[in-house]
Amino acid sequence: MILYRQNYAALTFVPKPRKRKPILSIRPRCVRGRRKPDAPTGATRPAFDLLGRIDEICDRHGLSDSAIGRRAVNDPNLVYALRDGRRIREQTRARIVACLDQIEGGR
């Protein structure tokens, strides 16, 4: 006959409270504004001027915002982030403009 022993230590086990990691302060966003003249060529700036053209293309060609972002830079959240004030580099701006030109020229 096999006897099963009761593990009383496991029955009264109470886990220790977990130490919570401290919440790191969130870094504030950069102040939006004009680029300084002495800024390097790879500096970023908001792309609010592209949003009107993107909206026109979306309406005219029946594309969604995520489709344009995916085509331009393989980022479906690009247009949403631009509306939220995302700052982009000049190279990224050039890729977006090239994609918009290609869409307007013909699918």
Gaussian input, Z-matrix of N, CA and C with variables (Angstrom, degrees):
# hf/3-21g

backbone

0 1
 N
 C     1     B1
 C     2     B2     1     A1
 N     3     B3     2     A2     1     D1
 C     4     B4     3     A3     2     D2
 C     5     B5     4     A4     3     D3
 N     6     B6     5     A5     4     D4
 C     7     B7     6     A6     5     D5
 C     8     B8     7     A7     6     D6
 N     9     B9     8     A8     7     D7
 C    10    B10     9     A9     8     D8
 C    11    B11    10    A10     9     D9
 N    12    B12    11    A11    10    D10
 C    13    B13    12    A12    11    D11
 C    14    B14    13    A13    12    D12
 N    15    B15    14    A14    13    D13
 C    16    B16    15    A15    14    D14
 C    17    B17    16    A16    15    D15
 N    18    B18    17    A17    16    D16
 C    19    B19    18    A18    17    D17
 C    20    B20    19    A19    18    D18
 N    21    B21    20    A20    19    D19
 C    22    B22    21    A21    20    D20
 C    23    B23    22    A22    21    D21
 N    24    B24    23    A23    22    D22
 C    25    B25    24    A24    23    D23
 C    26    B26    25    A25    24    D24
 N    27    B27    26    A26    25    D25
 C    28    B28    27    A27    26    D26
 C    29    B29    28    A28    27    D27
 N    30    B30    29    A29    28    D28
 C    31    B31    30    A30    29    D29
 C    32    B32    31    A31    30    D30
 N    33    B33    32    A32    31    D31
 C    34    B34    33    A33    32    D32
 C    35    B35    34    A34    33    D33
 N    36    B36    35    A35    34    D34
 C    37    B37    36    A36    35    D35
 C    38    B38    37    A37    36    D36
 N    39    B39    38    A38    37    D37
 C    40    B40    39    A39    38    D38
 C    41    B41    40    A40    39    D39
 N    42    B42    41    A41    40    D40
 C    43    B43    42    A42    41    D41
 C    44    B44    43    A43    42    D42
 N    45    B45    44    A44    43    D43
 C    46    B46    45    A45    44    D44
 C    47    B47    46    A46    45    D45
 N    48    B48    47    A47    46    D46
 C    49    B49    48    A48    47    D47
 C    50    B50    49    A49    48    D48
 N    51    B51    50    A50    49    D49
 C    52    B52    51    A51    50    D50
 C    53    B53    52    A52    51    D51
 N    54    B54    53    A53    52    D52
 C    55    B55    54    A54    53    D53
 C    56    B56    55    A55    54    D54
 N    57    B57    56    A56    55    D55
 C    58    B58    57    A57    56    D56
 C    59    B59    58    A58    57    D57
 N    60    B60    59    A59    58    D58
 C    61    B61    60    A60    59    D59
 C    62    B62    61    A61    60    D60
 N    63    B63    62    A62    61    D61
 C    64    B64    63    A63    62    D62
 C    65    B65    64    A64    63    D63
 N    66    B66    65    A65    64    D64
 C    67    B67    66    A66    65    D65
 C    68    B68    67    A67    66    D66
 N    69    B69    68    A68    67    D67
 C    70    B70    69    A69    68    D68
 C    71    B71    70    A70    69    D69
 N    72    B72    71    A71    70    D70
 C    73    B73    72    A72    71    D71
 C    74    B74    73    A73    72    D72
 N    75    B75    74    A74    73    D73
 C    76    B76    75    A75    74    D74
 C    77    B77    76    A76    75    D75
 N    78    B78    77    A77    76    D76
 C    79    B79    78    A78    77    D77
 C    80    B80    79    A79    78    D78
 N    81    B81    80    A80    79    D79
 C    82    B82    81    A81    80    D80
 C    83    B83    82    A82    81    D81
 N    84    B84    83    A83    82    D82
 C    85    B85    84    A84    83    D83
 C    86    B86    85    A85    84    D84
 N    87    B87    86    A86    85    D85
 C    88    B88    87    A87    86    D86
 C    89    B89    88    A88    87    D87
 N    90    B90    89    A89    88    D88
 C    91    B91    90    A90    89    D89
 C    92    B92    91    A91    90    D90
 N    93    B93    92    A92    91    D91
 C    94    B94    93    A93    92    D92
 C    95    B95    94    A94    93    D93
 N    96    B96    95    A95    94    D94
 C    97    B97    96    A96    95    D95
 C    98    B98    97    A97    96    D96
 N    99    B99    98    A98    97    D97
 C   100   B100    99    A99    98    D98
 C   101   B101   100   A100    99    D99
 N   102   B102   101   A101   100   D100
 C   103   B103   102   A102   101   D101
 C   104   B104   103   A103   102   D102
 N   105   B105   104   A104   103   D103
 C   106   B106   105   A105   104   D104
 C   107   B107   106   A106   105   D105
 N   108   B108   107   A107   106   D106
 C   109   B109   108   A108   107   D107
 C   110   B110   109   A109   108   D108
 N   111   B111   110   A110   109   D109
 C   112   B112   111   A111   110   D110
 C   113   B113   112   A112   111   D111
 N   114   B114   113   A113   112   D112
 C   115   B115   114   A114   113   D113
 C   116   B116   115   A115   114   D114
 N   117   B117   116   A116   115   D115
 C   118   B118   117   A117   116   D116
 C   119   B119   118   A118   117   D117
 N   120   B120   119   A119   118   D118
 C   121   B121   120   A120   119   D119
 C   122   B122   121   A121   120   D120
 N   123   B123   122   A122   121   D121
 C   124   B124   123   A123   122   D122
 C   125   B125   124   A124   123   D123
 N   126   B126   125   A125   124   D124
 C   127   B127   126   A126   125   D125
 C   128   B128   127   A127   126   D126
 N   129   B129   128   A128   127   D127
 C   130   B130   129   A129   128   D128
 C   131   B131   130   A130   129   D129
 N   132   B132   131   A131   130   D130
 C   133   B133   132   A132   131   D131
 C   134   B134   133   A133   132   D132
 N   135   B135   134   A134   133   D133
 C   136   B136   135   A135   134   D134
 C   137   B137   136   A136   135   D135
 N   138   B138   137   A137   136   D136
 C   139   B139   138   A138   137   D137
 C   140   B140   139   A139   138   D138
 N   141   B141   140   A140   139   D139
 C   142   B142   141   A141   140   D140
 C   143   B143   142   A142   141   D141
 N   144   B144   143   A143   142   D142
 C   145   B145   144   A144   143   D143
 C   146   B146   145   A145   144   D144
 N   147   B147   146   A146   145   D145
 C   148   B148   147   A147   146   D146
 C   149   B149   148   A148   147   D147
 N   150   B150   149   A149   148   D148
 C   151   B151   150   A150   149   D149
 C   152   B152   151   A151   150   D150
 N   153   B153   152   A152   151   D151
 C   154   B154   153   A153   152   D152
 C   155   B155   154   A154   153   D153
 N   156   B156   155   A155   154   D154
 C   157   B157   156   A156   155   D155
 C   158   B158   157   A157   156   D156
 N   159   B159   158   A158   157   D157
 C   160   B160   159   A159   158   D158
 C   161   B161   160   A160   159   D159
 N   162   B162   161   A161   160   D160
 C   163   B163   162   A162   161   D161
 C   164   B164   163   A163   162   D162
 N   165   B165   164   A164   163   D163
 C   166   B166   165   A165   164   D164
 C   167   B167   166   A166   165   D165
 N   168   B168   167   A167   166   D166
 C   169   B169   168   A168   167   D167
 C   170   B170   169   A169   168   D168
 N   171   B171   170   A170   169   D169
 C   172   B172   171   A171   170   D170
 C   173   B173   172   A172   171   D171
 N   174   B174   173   A173   172   D172
 C   175   B175   174   A174   173   D173
 C   176   B176   175   A175   174   D174
 N   177   B177   176   A176   175   D175
 C   178   B178   177   A177   176   D176
 C   179   B179   178   A178   177   D177
 N   180   B180   179   A179   178   D178
 C   181   B181   180   A180   179   D179
 C   182   B182   181   A181   180   D180
 N   183   B183   182   A182   181   D181
 C   184   B184   183   A183   182   D182
 C   185   B185   184   A184   183   D183
 N   186   B186   185   A185   184   D184
 C   187   B187   186   A186   185   D185
 C   188   B188   187   A187   186   D186
 N   189   B189   188   A188   187   D187
 C   190   B190   189   A189   188   D188
 C   191   B191   190   A190   189   D189
 N   192   B192   191   A191   190   D190
 C   193   B193   192   A192   191   D191
 C   194   B194   193   A193   192   D192
 N   195   B195   194   A194   193   D193
 C   196   B196   195   A195   194   D194
 C   197   B197   196   A196   195   D195
 N   198   B198   197   A197   196   D196
 C   199   B199   198   A198   197   D197
 C   200   B200   199   A199   198   D198
 N   201   B201   200   A200   199   D199
 C   202   B202   201   A201   200   D200
 C   203   B203   202   A202   201   D201
 N   204   B204   203   A203   202   D202
 C   205   B205   204   A204   203   D203
 C   206   B206   205   A205   204   D204
 N   207   B207   206   A206   205   D205
 C   208   B208   207   A207   206   D206
 C   209   B209   208   A208   207   D207
 N   210   B210   209   A209   208   D208
 C   211   B211   210   A210   209   D209
 C   212   B212   211   A211   210   D210
 N   213   B213   212   A212   211   D211
 C   214   B214   213   A213   212   D212
 C   215   B215   214   A214   213   D213
 N   216   B216   215   A215   214   D214
 C   217   B217   216   A216   215   D215
 C   218   B218   217   A217   216   D216
 N   219   B219   218   A218   217   D217
 C   220   B220   219   A219   218   D218
 C   221   B221   220   A220   219   D219
 N   222   B222   221   A221   220   D220
 C   223   B223   222   A222   221   D221
 C   224   B224   223   A223   222   D222
 N   225   B225   224   A224   223   D223
 C   226   B226   225   A225   224   D224
 C   227   B227   226   A226   225   D225
 N   228   B228   227   A227   226   D226
 C   229   B229   228   A228   227   D227
 C   230   B230   229   A229   228   D228
 N   231   B231   230   A230   229   D229
 C   232   B232   231   A231   230   D230
 C   233   B233   232   A232   231   D231
 N   234   B234   233   A233   232   D232
 C   235   B235   234   A234   233   D233
 C   236   B236   235   A235   234   D234
 N   237   B237   236   A236   235   D235
 C   238   B238   237   A237   236   D236
 C   239   B239   238   A238   237   D237
 N   240   B240   239   A239   238   D238
 C   241   B241   240   A240   239   D239
 C   242   B242   241   A241   240   D240
 N   243   B243   242   A242   241   D241
 C   244   B244   243   A243   242   D242
 C   245   B245   244   A244   243   D243
 N   246   B246   245   A245   244   D244
 C   247   B247   246   A246   245   D245
 C   248   B248   247   A247   246   D246
 N   249   B249   248   A248   247   D247
 C   250   B250   249   A249   248   D248
 C   251   B251   250   A250   249   D249
 N   252   B252   251   A251   250   D250
 C   253   B253   252   A252   251   D251
 C   254   B254   253   A253   252   D252
 N   255   B255   254   A254   253   D253
 C   256   B256   255   A255   254   D254
 C   257   B257   256   A256   255   D255
 N   258   B258   257   A257   256   D256
 C   259   B259   258   A258   257   D257
 C   260   B260   259   A259   258   D258
 N   261   B261   260   A260   259   D259
 C   262   B262   261   A261   260   D260
 C   263   B263   262   A262   261   D261
 N   264   B264   263   A263   262   D262
 C   265   B265   264   A264   263   D263
 C   266   B266   265   A265   264   D264
 N   267   B267   266   A266   265   D265
 C   268   B268   267   A267   266   D266
 C   269   B269   268   A268   267   D267
 N   270   B270   269   A269   268   D268
 C   271   B271   270   A270   269   D269
 C   272   B272   271   A271   270   D270
 N   273   B273   272   A272   271   D271
 C   274   B274   273   A273   272   D272
 C   275   B275   274   A274   273   D273
 N   276   B276   275   A275   274   D274
 C   277   B277   276   A276   275   D275
 C   278   B278   277   A277   276   D276
 N   279   B279   278   A278   277   D277
 C   280   B280   279   A279   278   D278
 C   281   B281   280   A280   279   D279
 N   282   B282   281   A281   280   D280
 C   283   B283   282   A282   281   D281
 C   284   B284   283   A283   282   D282
 N   285   B285   284   A284   283   D283
 C   286   B286   285   A285   284   D284
 C   287   B287   286   A286   285   D285
 N   288   B288   287   A287   286   D286
 C   289   B289   288   A288   287   D287
 C   290   B290   289   A289   288   D288
 N   291   B291   290   A290   289   D289
 C   292   B292   291   A291   290   D290
 C   293   B293   292   A292   291   D291
 N   294   B294   293   A293   292   D292
 C   295   B295   294   A294   293   D293
 C   296   B296   295   A295   294   D294
 N   297   B297   296   A296   295   D295
 C   298   B298   297   A297   296   D296
 C   299   B299   298   A298   297   D297
 N   300   B300   299   A299   298   D298
 C   301   B301   300   A300   299   D299
 C   302   B302   301   A301   300   D300
 N   303   B303   302   A302   301   D301
 C   304   B304   303   A303   302   D302
 C   305   B305   304   A304   303   D303
 N   306   B306   305   A305   304   D304
 C   307   B307   306   A306   305   D305
 C   308   B308   307   A307   306   D306
 N   309   B309   308   A308   307   D307
 C   310   B310   309   A309   308   D308
 C   311   B311   310   A310   309   D309
 N   312   B312   311   A311   310   D310
 C   313   B313   312   A312   311   D311
 C   314   B314   313   A313   312   D312
 N   315   B315   314   A314   313   D313
 C   316   B316   315   A315   314   D314
 C   317   B317   316   A316   315   D315
 N   318   B318   317   A317   316   D316
 C   319   B319   318   A318   317   D317
 C   320   B320   319   A319   318   D318

   B1=1.4399
   B2=1.5295
   B3=1.3082
   B4=1.4564
   B5=1.5211
   B6=1.2995
   B7=1.4620
   B8=1.5280
   B9=1.2826
   B10=1.4526
   B11=1.5125
   B12=1.3092
   B13=1.4571
   B14=1.5154
   B15=1.2741
   B16=1.4543
   B17=1.5196
   B18=1.3038
   B19=1.4528
   B20=1.5298
   B21=1.3167
   B22=1.4602
   B23=1.5265
   B24=1.3158
   B25=1.4609
   B26=1.5291
   B27=1.3269
   B28=1.4535
   B29=1.5187
   B30=1.3076
   B31=1.4576
   B32=1.5187
   B33=1.3185
   B34=1.4619
   B35=1.5183
   B36=1.3197
   B37=1.4628
   B38=1.5270
   B39=1.3020
   B40=1.4576
   B41=1.5270
   B42=1.3136
   B43=1.4717
   B44=1.5220
   B45=1.3133
   B46=1.4572
   B47=1.5227
   B48=1.3020
   B49=1.4651
   B50=1.5246
   B51=1.2997
   B52=1.4636
   B53=1.5168
   B54=1.3103
   B55=1.4495
   B56=1.5219
   B57=1.2937
   B58=1.4561
   B59=1.5155
   B60=1.3188
   B61=1.4517
   B62=1.5236
   B63=1.3067
   B64=1.4677
   B65=1.5228
   B66=1.3056
   B67=1.4561
   B68=1.5226
   B69=1.3027
   B70=1.4552
   B71=1.5134
   B72=1.2864
   B73=1.4555
   B74=1.5218
   B75=1.3027
   B76=1.4560
   B77=1.5136
   B78=1.3177
   B79=1.4517
   B80=1.5277
   B81=1.3041
   B82=1.4617
   B83=1.5179
   B84=1.3095
   B85=1.4570
   B86=1.5158
   B87=1.3041
   B88=1.4603
   B89=1.5291
   B90=1.2795
   B91=1.4521
   B92=1.5196
   B93=1.3046
   B94=1.4521
   B95=1.5230
   B96=1.2792
   B97=1.4539
   B98=1.5087
   B99=1.2952
   B100=1.4578
   B101=1.5188
   B102=1.3156
   B103=1.4522
   B104=1.5197
   B105=1.3062
   B106=1.4489
   B107=1.5214
   B108=1.3410
   B109=1.4611
   B110=1.5192
   B111=1.3290
   B112=1.4496
   B113=1.5315
   B114=1.3219
   B115=1.4641
   B116=1.5240
   B117=1.3304
   B118=1.4653
   B119=1.5215
   B120=1.3357
   B121=1.4609
   B122=1.5184
   B123=1.3177
   B124=1.4583
   B125=1.5133
   B126=1.3296
   B127=1.4609
   B128=1.5169
   B129=1.3006
   B130=1.4595
   B131=1.5157
   B132=1.3224
   B133=1.4597
   B134=1.5211
   B135=1.3398
   B136=1.4578
   B137=1.5208
   B138=1.3195
   B139=1.4651
   B140=1.5174
   B141=1.3233
   B142=1.4589
   B143=1.5196
   B144=1.3530
   B145=1.4510
   B146=1.5262
   B147=1.3167
   B148=1.4647
   B149=1.5247
   B150=1.3251
   B151=1.4695
   B152=1.5243
   B153=1.3182
   B154=1.4727
   B155=1.5144
   B156=1.3192
   B157=1.4692
   B158=1.5256
   B159=1.3263
   B160=1.4700
   B161=1.5208
   B162=1.3393
   B163=1.4661
   B164=1.5274
   B165=1.3467
   B166=1.4695
   B167=1.5279
   B168=1.3290
   B169=1.4644
   B170=1.5200
   B171=1.3255
   B172=1.4714
   B173=1.5266
   B174=1.3271
   B175=1.4606
   B176=1.5287
   B177=1.3214
   B178=1.4606
   B179=1.5281
   B180=1.3368
   B181=1.4609
   B182=1.5312
   B183=1.3167
   B184=1.4633
   B185=1.5257
   B186=1.3253
   B187=1.4638
   B188=1.5248
   B189=1.3039
   B190=1.4615
   B191=1.5264
   B192=1.3298
   B193=1.4631
   B194=1.5241
   B195=1.3143
   B196=1.4659
   B197=1.5276
   B198=1.3363
   B199=1.4713
   B200=1.5269
   B201=1.3216
   B202=1.4647
   B203=1.5217
   B204=1.3191
   B205=1.4650
   B206=1.5149
   B207=1.3353
   B208=1.4634
   B209=1.5234
   B210=1.3273
   B211=1.4689
   B212=1.5213
   B213=1.3224
   B214=1.4664
   B215=1.5280
   B216=1.3208
   B217=1.4710
   B218=1.5175
   B219=1.3252
   B220=1.4625
   B221=1.5254
   B222=1.3208
   B223=1.4646
   B224=1.5254
   B225=1.3492
   B226=1.4678
   B227=1.5293
   B228=1.3196
   B229=1.4610
   B230=1.5243
   B231=1.3162
   B232=1.4657
   B233=1.5248
   B234=1.3142
   B235=1.4698
   B236=1.5250
   B237=1.3262
   B238=1.4702
   B239=1.5270
   B240=1.3213
   B241=1.4611
   B242=1.5293
   B243=1.3317
   B244=1.4665
   B245=1.5204
   B246=1.3198
   B247=1.4692
   B248=1.5206
   B249=1.3388
   B250=1.4608
   B251=1.5264
   B252=1.3390
   B253=1.4530
   B254=1.5147
   B255=1.3118
   B256=1.4659
   B257=1.5250
   B258=1.3081
   B259=1.4494
   B260=1.5224
   B261=1.3292
   B262=1.4634
   B263=1.5253
   B264=1.3322
   B265=1.4580
   B266=1.5230
   B267=1.3230
   B268=1.4630
   B269=1.5230
   B270=1.3420
   B271=1.4643
   B272=1.5256
   B273=1.3160
   B274=1.4679
   B275=1.5178
   B276=1.3293
   B277=1.4626
   B278=1.5342
   B279=1.3255
   B280=1.4607
   B281=1.5307
   B282=1.3254
   B283=1.4691
   B284=1.5221
   B285=1.3266
   B286=1.4653
   B287=1.5268
   B288=1.3302
   B289=1.4715
   B290=1.5228
   B291=1.3325
   B292=1.4648
   B293=1.5256
   B294=1.3161
   B295=1.4738
   B296=1.5279
   B297=1.3378
   B298=1.4596
   B299=1.5284
   B300=1.3399
   B301=1.4660
   B302=1.5167
   B303=1.3321
   B304=1.4611
   B305=1.5261
   B306=1.3125
   B307=1.4686
   B308=1.5278
   B309=1.3352
   B310=1.4621
   B311=1.5261
   B312=1.3424
   B313=1.4630
   B314=1.5194
   B315=1.2654
   B316=1.4638
   B317=1.5090
   B318=1.2880
   B319=1.4603
   B320=1.4758
   A1=108.43
   A2=115.04
   A3=119.77
   A4=108.51
   A5=113.72
   A6=119.32
   A7=109.13
   A8=117.39
   A9=122.31
   A10=108.28
   A11=114.21
   A12=118.22
   A13=109.62
   A14=115.91
   A15=121.46
   A16=109.60
   A17=117.90
   A18=121.91
   A19=107.80
   A20=115.63
   A21=120.62
   A22=111.83
   A23=116.46
   A24=119.27
   A25=110.40
   A26=116.78
   A27=119.93
   A28=111.58
   A29=117.21
   A30=120.32
   A31=112.12
   A32=116.94
   A33=119.95
   A34=111.88
   A35=117.76
   A36=121.38
   A37=110.49
   A38=114.73
   A39=121.25
   A40=106.46
   A41=117.84
   A42=118.84
   A43=111.44
   A44=114.54
   A45=119.52
   A46=108.75
   A47=117.45
   A48=118.44
   A49=110.03
   A50=115.11
   A51=120.41
   A52=110.03
   A53=114.32
   A54=118.56
   A55=107.62
   A56=115.92
   A57=119.76
   A58=109.37
   A59=114.34
   A60=118.91
   A61=108.31
   A62=116.52
   A63=117.75
   A64=110.44
   A65=115.97
   A66=121.28
   A67=107.72
   A68=114.88
   A69=119.08
   A70=109.09
   A71=115.25
   A72=117.97
   A73=109.19
   A74=115.94
   A75=121.21
   A76=108.49
   A77=114.77
   A78=120.13
   A79=109.16
   A80=118.90
   A81=119.93
   A82=110.89
   A83=115.22
   A84=119.90
   A85=110.26
   A86=114.73
   A87=120.07
   A88=109.02
   A89=115.20
   A90=119.75
   A91=108.32
   A92=115.77
   A93=120.04
   A94=109.37
   A95=114.48
   A96=116.84
   A97=110.69
   A98=115.01
   A99=120.13
   A100=110.08
   A101=114.37
   A102=120.22
   A103=108.91
   A104=115.79
   A105=120.06
   A106=109.40
   A107=117.65
   A108=119.37
   A109=113.30
   A110=118.03
   A111=120.00
   A112=112.61
   A113=116.75
   A114=120.30
   A115=109.87
   A116=117.64
   A117=119.87
   A118=111.56
   A119=115.65
   A120=120.18
   A121=112.48
   A122=118.76
   A123=121.33
   A124=113.05
   A125=117.09
   A126=120.96
   A127=110.60
   A128=115.14
   A129=120.71
   A130=110.32
   A131=114.22
   A132=120.33
   A133=108.35
   A134=117.52
   A135=119.78
   A136=111.39
   A137=115.90
   A138=121.06
   A139=110.76
   A140=117.06
   A141=119.93
   A142=111.73
   A143=117.55
   A144=120.39
   A145=112.43
   A146=118.48
   A147=121.48
   A148=113.08
   A149=117.11
   A150=119.90
   A151=112.60
   A152=117.95
   A153=120.19
   A154=111.70
   A155=115.49
   A156=119.70
   A157=110.94
   A158=116.63
   A159=120.45
   A160=110.53
   A161=116.96
   A162=120.41
   A163=111.77
   A164=116.54
   A165=119.81
   A166=110.90
   A167=116.58
   A168=120.29
   A169=110.84
   A170=116.76
   A171=119.81
   A172=110.40
   A173=116.80
   A174=120.63
   A175=111.78
   A176=116.10
   A177=120.96
   A178=112.48
   A179=116.99
   A180=120.56
   A181=113.64
   A182=117.34
   A183=120.54
   A184=113.50
   A185=116.82
   A186=121.21
   A187=109.80
   A188=115.77
   A189=119.96
   A190=109.09
   A191=115.56
   A192=120.33
   A193=110.94
   A194=116.09
   A195=118.96
   A196=111.59
   A197=117.54
   A198=120.06
   A199=110.50
   A200=116.88
   A201=119.70
   A202=109.81
   A203=117.37
   A204=120.18
   A205=112.34
   A206=115.45
   A207=119.72
   A208=111.19
   A209=116.47
   A210=120.08
   A211=111.52
   A212=116.56
   A213=120.28
   A214=112.30
   A215=116.38
   A216=119.31
   A217=113.00
   A218=117.33
   A219=122.51
   A220=111.82
   A221=116.14
   A222=122.15
   A223=108.13
   A224=117.72
   A225=119.20
   A226=113.56
   A227=118.47
   A228=121.11
   A229=112.87
   A230=117.72
   A231=121.27
   A232=112.04
   A233=118.47
   A234=121.16
   A235=110.47
   A236=116.77
   A237=119.81
   A238=110.40
   A239=116.07
   A240=119.92
   A241=111.13
   A242=117.65
   A243=120.32
   A244=110.38
   A245=116.40
   A246=119.67
   A247=111.21
   A248=115.63
   A249=120.48
   A250=111.93
   A251=117.31
   A252=119.91
   A253=114.63
   A254=117.94
   A255=120.55
   A256=110.19
   A257=115.37
   A258=121.69
   A259=108.40
   A260=116.27
   A261=119.81
   A262=109.91
   A263=115.64
   A264=121.67
   A265=109.95
   A266=114.99
   A267=119.97
   A268=111.51
   A269=117.12
   A270=120.42
   A271=110.81
   A272=116.29
   A273=120.26
   A274=109.94
   A275=116.86
   A276=121.17
   A277=109.91
   A278=116.18
   A279=120.17
   A280=111.02
   A281=117.34
   A282=120.17
   A283=111.29
   A284=116.75
   A285=120.38
   A286=110.17
   A287=116.45
   A288=120.57
   A289=110.14
   A290=117.99
   A291=121.08
   A292=110.72
   A293=116.66
   A294=120.54
   A295=110.26
   A296=117.27
   A297=120.48
   A298=110.70
   A299=116.41
   A300=119.70
   A301=111.15
   A302=116.82
   A303=120.75
   A304=110.93
   A305=117.86
   A306=121.41
   A307=109.75
   A308=117.14
   A309=119.45
   A310=112.38
   A311=115.88
   A312=119.86
   A313=112.15
   A314=117.12
   A315=122.04
   A316=109.25
   A317=115.59
   A318=119.30
   A319=107.99
   D1=133.16
   D2=-179.16
   D3=-95.49
   D4=130.23
   D5=177.90
   D6=-101.69
   D7=134.25
   D8=176.56
   D9=-102.39
   D10=127.65
   D11=-178.74
   D12=-91.68
   D13=145.24
   D14=178.85
   D15=-86.08
   D16=132.75
   D17=178.36
   D18=-96.60
   D19=93.32
   D20=-176.58
   D21=-72.11
   D22=-26.32
   D23=178.74
   D24=-65.56
   D25=-36.80
   D26=-179.57
   D27=-72.10
   D28=-29.84
   D29=-179.93
   D30=-70.38
   D31=-31.28
   D32=-177.26
   D33=-100.29
   D34=10.77
   D35=-177.01
   D36=-71.05
   D37=128.54
   D38=175.69
   D39=-122.54
   D40=120.27
   D41=-177.68
   D42=-66.61
   D43=148.28
   D44=177.76
   D45=-71.22
   D46=146.53
   D47=177.58
   D48=-65.97
   D49=139.23
   D50=-179.50
   D51=-76.12
   D52=143.06
   D53=174.28
   D54=-81.53
   D55=127.57
   D56=179.20
   D57=-84.49
   D58=139.83
   D59=177.09
   D60=-71.74
   D61=141.70
   D62=179.44
   D63=-66.15
   D64=143.31
   D65=178.91
   D66=-77.23
   D67=121.01
   D68=179.75
   D69=-76.72
   D70=143.25
   D71=179.56
   D72=-70.19
   D73=141.60
   D74=-179.08
   D75=-82.87
   D76=130.41
   D77=-179.31
   D78=-69.13
   D79=130.90
   D80=179.74
   D81=-67.72
   D82=150.50
   D83=178.36
   D84=-66.70
   D85=155.56
   D86=176.76
   D87=-65.50
   D88=149.61
   D89=177.56
   D90=-68.64
   D91=125.73
   D92=-178.87
   D93=-77.25
   D94=138.84
   D95=178.56
   D96=174.06
   D97=-164.01
   D98=-177.52
   D99=-78.02
   D100=150.59
   D101=179.26
   D102=-74.90
   D103=139.88
   D104=179.11
   D105=-71.65
   D106=146.46
   D107=-177.83
   D108=-63.47
   D109=-27.45
   D110=-178.67
   D111=-92.43
   D112=11.78
   D113=179.91
   D114=-70.76
   D115=147.84
   D116=179.44
   D117=-66.33
   D118=163.42
   D119=-174.94
   D120=-65.81
   D121=-25.87
   D122=179.92
   D123=-87.29
   D124=10.70
   D125=-176.98
   D126=-65.11
   D127=158.61
   D128=-177.16
   D129=-105.32
   D130=158.21
   D131=174.23
   D132=-156.94
   D133=157.64
   D134=179.70
   D135=-64.83
   D136=156.21
   D137=-177.26
   D138=-118.05
   D139=45.70
   D140=-179.03
   D141=-65.31
   D142=-25.06
   D143=-178.98
   D144=-70.06
   D145=-21.19
   D146=179.55
   D147=-83.50
   D148=-18.66
   D149=-172.89
   D150=-64.92
   D151=-38.26
   D152=178.38
   D153=-62.02
   D154=-43.66
   D155=179.52
   D156=-66.84
   D157=-39.08
   D158=178.33
   D159=-62.98
   D160=-42.73
   D161=179.40
   D162=-63.15
   D163=-40.92
   D164=178.67
   D165=-62.80
   D166=-43.14
   D167=-179.66
   D168=-66.63
   D169=-38.58
   D170=178.12
   D171=-60.82
   D172=-44.41
   D173=-178.95
   D174=-69.17
   D175=-43.65
   D176=-175.33
   D177=-68.76
   D178=-40.81
   D179=-174.35
   D180=-103.41
   D181=-1.39
   D182=177.53
   D183=70.20
   D184=32.19
   D185=179.06
   D186=-97.80
   D187=154.62
   D188=175.14
   D189=-91.83
   D190=166.27
   D191=178.97
   D192=-62.65
   D193=-39.57
   D194=-178.67
   D195=-69.55
   D196=-31.02
   D197=178.24
   D198=-66.21
   D199=-39.83
   D200=178.92
   D201=-67.88
   D202=-43.25
   D203=178.61
   D204=-62.04
   D205=-38.22
   D206=179.04
   D207=-67.49
   D208=-41.22
   D209=179.62
   D210=-67.00
   D211=-40.74
   D212=-173.20
   D213=-74.15
   D214=-56.09
   D215=-173.86
   D216=-133.88
   D217=16.56
   D218=179.44
   D219=59.82
   D220=38.39
   D221=178.16
   D222=-133.62
   D223=104.00
   D224=-176.71
   D225=-65.42
   D226=-18.33
   D227=-178.68
   D228=-95.83
   D229=9.81
   D230=-174.37
   D231=-59.74
   D232=-52.15
   D233=-174.64
   D234=-66.11
   D235=-38.94
   D236=177.59
   D237=-63.21
   D238=-40.36
   D239=179.72
   D240=-69.78
   D241=-35.19
   D242=177.01
   D243=-63.76
   D244=-40.21
   D245=177.68
   D246=-65.18
   D247=-28.62
   D248=-179.46
   D249=-84.28
   D250=-3.54
   D251=176.71
   D252=103.94
   D253=17.50
   D254=179.12
   D255=-60.81
   D256=137.95
   D257=179.07
   D258=-97.45
   D259=133.38
   D260=-177.23
   D261=-122.91
   D262=156.70
   D263=177.80
   D264=-79.20
   D265=166.16
   D266=179.66
   D267=-64.20
   D268=-35.18
   D269=179.22
   D270=-65.40
   D271=-39.57
   D272=178.23
   D273=-67.29
   D274=-40.97
   D275=177.93
   D276=-59.63
   D277=-41.57
   D278=-179.81
   D279=-65.45
   D280=-38.11
   D281=177.93
   D282=-66.32
   D283=-38.89
   D284=179.35
   D285=-66.23
   D286=-45.75
   D287=-179.96
   D288=-62.74
   D289=-41.12
   D290=178.76
   D291=-62.74
   D292=-40.13
   D293=178.93
   D294=-66.18
   D295=-42.19
   D296=179.44
   D297=-64.91
   D298=-39.17
   D299=176.34
   D300=-62.71
   D301=-40.59
   D302=179.78
   D303=-65.50
   D304=-40.24
   D305=179.35
   D306=-66.17
   D307=-43.04
   D308=-179.92
   D309=-68.52
   D310=-32.35
   D311=-179.85
   D312=-69.36
   D313=-30.15
   D314=-179.79
   D315=154.71
   D316=144.26
   D317=-177.45
   D318=-68.35

